[in-house]
Amino acid sequence: EELEKGIRPELSTHIPAEAIKNYDIIYIGFPVWWYDVPMAVWTFAEAYDFSGKTVVPFFSHQGSSDGANSMNTIKKLFPNSTVIEKPLSIRGTKAADSEQEVRDWVRTNGHSKK
């Protein structure tokens, strides 16, 4: 219903807008939800100015390993940002055992200095 009606749910926690200004790289994590980004991510993206930031998406899924339409939506939600093209994609049933996969992804995609 949220997706169909474009509802933006209220977030339970808010980050001060001044704090966002202190970061150059923003990681956006979410479960792929009906083949797209959950509406709460829309709420978050629209609440802050991410201009000039690098946005690094990562998500879990139950079969949409490429994120379905979520990467297109992320690019639309962060139009004045650089969106990393290789998101981390983890099947939900394997998330609990994915620590090494996450570490490898961070190292391979240059989001870490380690």
Secondary structure, DSSP 8 states (H G I E B T S, - for coil): -HHHHT-----S----HHHHTT-SEEEEEEE-BTTB--HHHHHHHHHS--TT-EEEEEEEESS-TT-TTHHHHHHHHSTTSEE-SS-EEEEGGGGGG-HHHHHHHHHHTT----
